[in-house]
């Protein structure tokens, strides 16, 4: 049996009384104005009888003055005040109103006016209960600060914190603007499977499932990449997809196991072309969403003014990481020696590329605040990228780093099926050796490449991290409506989900 608080029991009793009076959970309200529209009206201290509006929303403020009351309603656009008088809405309606609670959803019809303090309001001629709030909003609901409660009960968080709603409006704006930009550049939006027989496109541990009808083990996709490149083979020369991706990995302020990406592929282009495109896209987004190219992120300022620096991974370890050029970072011995000198632990000290990447992770990434393109990643950590024509140890690839976070990853695509098979087989050997982030050979993708794929460049951008940057959100959970959480400890009382000022 559900344990209810005393306040909840009182509200359920009120609901029972309302049901006896025929309370039907009405569904015929016709809203004619929003809170923002009321606030834009030109009004005086006298109600404008020539204008009548119906608003609807949740009661978030109640000031009872006996035979009159002020009520604050919260709708999708903000708050608006209404003034009710017993002699104007009727004795029965006012008696019913006396049983309303903060959290109830109501509709109010009335005439606009301005109070003596200048607050634009609605002088009510009627009020009606639309839905009873059976669980009280947290005490001092307007300052819900308990992180666990906010993420677990996002519906309360959205009521309590107007700035949270603004974040998700901006998220929608960002995605909409990205889609518009891609379409203007001639890209076709497509959809590819979430369930895949062979996960690929990234080194990541997948979520596994089973298709009962096919009796087939399958995986949630870890990337959008391989199906999109098959479409390039098929002649769709510019394609993009905005979709959910799933990686069975740790959770942190920068990582969520389920996240949103855009990936796009452009025939007859190089990774350098995509640097230009990316810079143009980000500058447009920052201007649209933030209004200027210098924005705050925590205590840091990010300057998106182009052009952005472009620096190779090796050179960045020298110039930004502070490694002496006495160490030859183009050799395994030099990287290992530099790592020892800077006390960086190497998990795979026998692999030049992975060792260089570990050194870069430790010494460089967190120092990159303004947008910076890090280019020419090692071959061994870029299984789908085209090798550089003058130095086979590196690839034609870049990562865009902003405020210590990878914001995008791109490269000139490998379109040599023989080379690709060798890389897949190398990955498969790592999988057999116990690497849970490596994957088996994707024969269907190799077959597609054998039909011939034109020179292509491709890129992925993490939408969640981008939203973090443009909304000054310090955790990825702040920009995902329903982030993954551990099951709630049922021993924790609802009242323990504390609310601050």
C-alpha positions, 0 to 999 in steps of 0.5 A, spaced: 500 500 500 502 506 498 504 510 504 501 518 503 503 524 507 498 527 511 498 533 506 496 528 500 491 524 504 487 531 505 488 532 498 485 525 496 479 527 501 478 533 497 478 530 490 473 525 493 468 531 495 469 533 488 467 527 485 461 527 489 459 533 486 460 531 479 467 533 478 469 530 471 476 532 470 474 537 464 477 537 457 473 542 454 477 549 456 479 554 450 485 557 452 485 564 449 491 567 451 498 566 455 501 569 460 506 572 456 501 575 452 497 578 458 504 581 460 504 585 453 497 588 453 497 596 454 492 596 460 490 601 466 488 600 473 481 599 471 479 592 468 478 593 460 471 590 459 472 590 452 477 584 452 476 578 455 481 572 456 482 565 458 488 563 461 490 556 464 496 553 468 498 551 475 497 555 481 503 556 484 501 562 488 495 563 493 494 570 497 487 569 500 484 575 503 477 573 505 472 574 500 477 576 495 484 572 493 490 573 488 492 567 484 499 566 480 498 561 475 504 558 471 503 556 464 508 554 458 511 561 458 511 564 465 507 566 471 501 571 471 496 574 476 489 573 477 484 577 482 478 574 484 472 576 488 467 572 491 461 577 489 464 577 482 465 569 480 459 567 485 458 564 492 458 557 489 464 558 485 468 561 490 466 556 495 469 551 491 475 555 489 477 555 497 478 548 496 483 549 491 491 548 493 497 550 490 499 545 484 492 545 482 491 546 474 485 551 473 483 555 468 481 563 469 477 567 465 477 575 466 478 582 463 486 585 463 488 590 468 494 593 472 494 593 479 497 599 483 504 596 483 504 595 476 503 588 475 499 586 469 493 581 471 487 578 469 480 580 473 477 574 474 469 573 472 470 565 473 475 560 475 475 552 474 479 546 476 481 542 471 486 537 474 487 536 482 494 536 484 494 530 489 502 531 491 504 538 494 509 541 490 515 541 494 516 546 500 519 553 497 518 549 490 521 555 487 528 554 489 528 546 488 535 545 488 536 537 491 540 535 485 538 527 485 530 530 486 531 534 480 534 529 475 529 524 478 523 528 478 524 532 472 517 534 472 517 537 478 524 541 476 520 544 470 515 547 475 520 549 480 525 552 476 524 556 470 531 557 468 531 549 466 525 550 461 529 555 458 535 550 457 530 545 454 527 551 449 534 553 447 536 545 446 530 545 441 532 551 438 539 549 437 537 542 434 532 546 429 537 551 427 542 545 426 537 542 421 536 548 418 543 549 416 544 542 414 538 543 409 541 549 406 547 546 405 544 541 401 544 535 406 538 530 406 536 528 413 535 520 413 534 515 419 538 509 420 537 503 424 537 503 432 538 496 432 544 493 429 547 486 428 554 488 428 555 495 432 561 499 429 563 506 427 566 507 434 570 504 440 565 503 445 562 498 449 554 496 446 548 495 450 546 488 448 539 485 446 535 479 443 530 480 437 526 474 439 522 473 432 529 473 428 532 469 434 538 474 433 543 477 438 543 485 437 546 491 439 543 498 440 547 503 436 554 506 438 554 510 432 550 513 426 556 512 421 556 506 418 549 506 415 550 513 413 556 511 409 552 506 405 548 511 403 553 515 400 555 508 396 548 508 394 549 515 391 546 520 396 552 524 396 550 529 402 546 526 408 545 527 415 542 524 421 540 527 428 539 521 433 540 517 439 546 513 440 548 508 446 554 506 449 555 502 455 560 506 459 561 510 465 556 516 467 560 523 469 558 530 468 560 529 460 558 522 459 551 519 459 550 512 456 544 515 452 546 521 448 544 525 442 548 526 436 548 529 429 553 525 424 553 528 417 557 525 410 559 529 404 561 526 398 568 529 394 570 533 401 576 532 405 576 533 413 579 540 412 572 542 408 569 540 414 573 544 419 570 550 415 563 548 415 563 546 422 566 553 424 561 556 420 555 552 423 558 553 430 558 561 429 551 561 427 549 557 433 552 561 438 550 568 435 543 565 434 542 562 441 547 567 445 547 573 441 554 574 441 561 570 440 564 571 447 560 567 452 561 565 459 561 557 461 562 557 469 568 561 470 571 561 464 570 565 457 569 562 451 571 566 444 568 563 438 570 569 434 573 565 427 578 563 425 579 558 430 586 555 431 588 548 427 594 544 430 596 537 430 596 532 436 603 532 436 604 539 436 599 541 441 603 536 446 609 540 445 606 547 444 600 546 449 602 540 453 609 543 455 613 537 453 620 539 451 622 538 444 628 534 446 622 528 446 621 526 439 613 525 439 613 522 432 616 515 435 614 510 441 620 511 445 619 519 445 612 518 447 614 513 452 620 517 455 615 524 455 610 520 459 615 518 464 617 525 465 610 528 466 608 522 470 603 520 465 601 512 466 600 509 459 595 503 458 598 500 452 605 503 452 607 498 446 602 502 441 605 509 439 598 512 437 594 510 443 600 512 448 600 519 444 593 520 445 594 518 453 599 523 453 594 528 450 589 527 454 593 528 460 597 534 458 592 538 453 585 537 453 583 541 459 587 547 457 583 548 451 578 553 452 577 557 446 574 552 440 581 549 437 581 544 432 586 538 433 588 534 427 592 528 424 590 523 430 594 517 430 592 511 425 591 506 431 586 510 434 582 512 428 580 505 425 575 508 420 579 515 418 583 515 411 591 515 412 595 521 411 598 520 404 605 523 407 605 520 413 602 513 414 602 513 422 597 519 422 590 520 419 586 526 416 582 527 422 580 532 427 577 533 433 574 540 435 575 541 443 571 547 446 572 548 454 576 541 455 570 537 451 570 534 445 565 537 441 565 534 434 570 528 431 571 528 423 575 525 418 576 524 411 573 517 410 577 511 409 574 508 402 579 503 401 575 496 402 582 492 403 585 497 408 578 497 411 578 489 412 585 489 415 583 494 420 576 491 422 580 484 422 585 488 427 579 490 431 576 483 431 583 480 434 583 486 440 575 483 441 578 476 442 583 478 446 578 481 451 577 488 449 570 490 450 570 496 446 572 493 439 568 489 435 567 484 430 568 485 422 562 488 419 561 484 412 556 488 410 559 494 410 565 491 407 561 489 401 558 496 400 565 499 400 567 494 395 561 497 390 565 503 391 565 509 395 567 516 392 572 520 396 568 523 402 568 526 409 564 525 415 563 528 422 559 527 428 557 532 433 555 531 440 548 535 441 548 534 449 555 537 450 554 543 445 547 545 449 551 544 455 556 550 452 551 554 449 546 554 456 552 554 461 550 548 464 556 544 468 553 537 467 550 533 461 544 531 466 542 538 466 541 538 458 538 531 458 530 531 460 531 524 463 538 522 464 539 515 467 539 514 474 540 508 479 533 505 482 531 510 487 532 508 494 525 506 497 527 508 504 528 515 502 522 519 504 519 524 499 520 529 504 528 528 504 528 530 497 530 537 500 528 543 497 532 550 498 531 557 498 
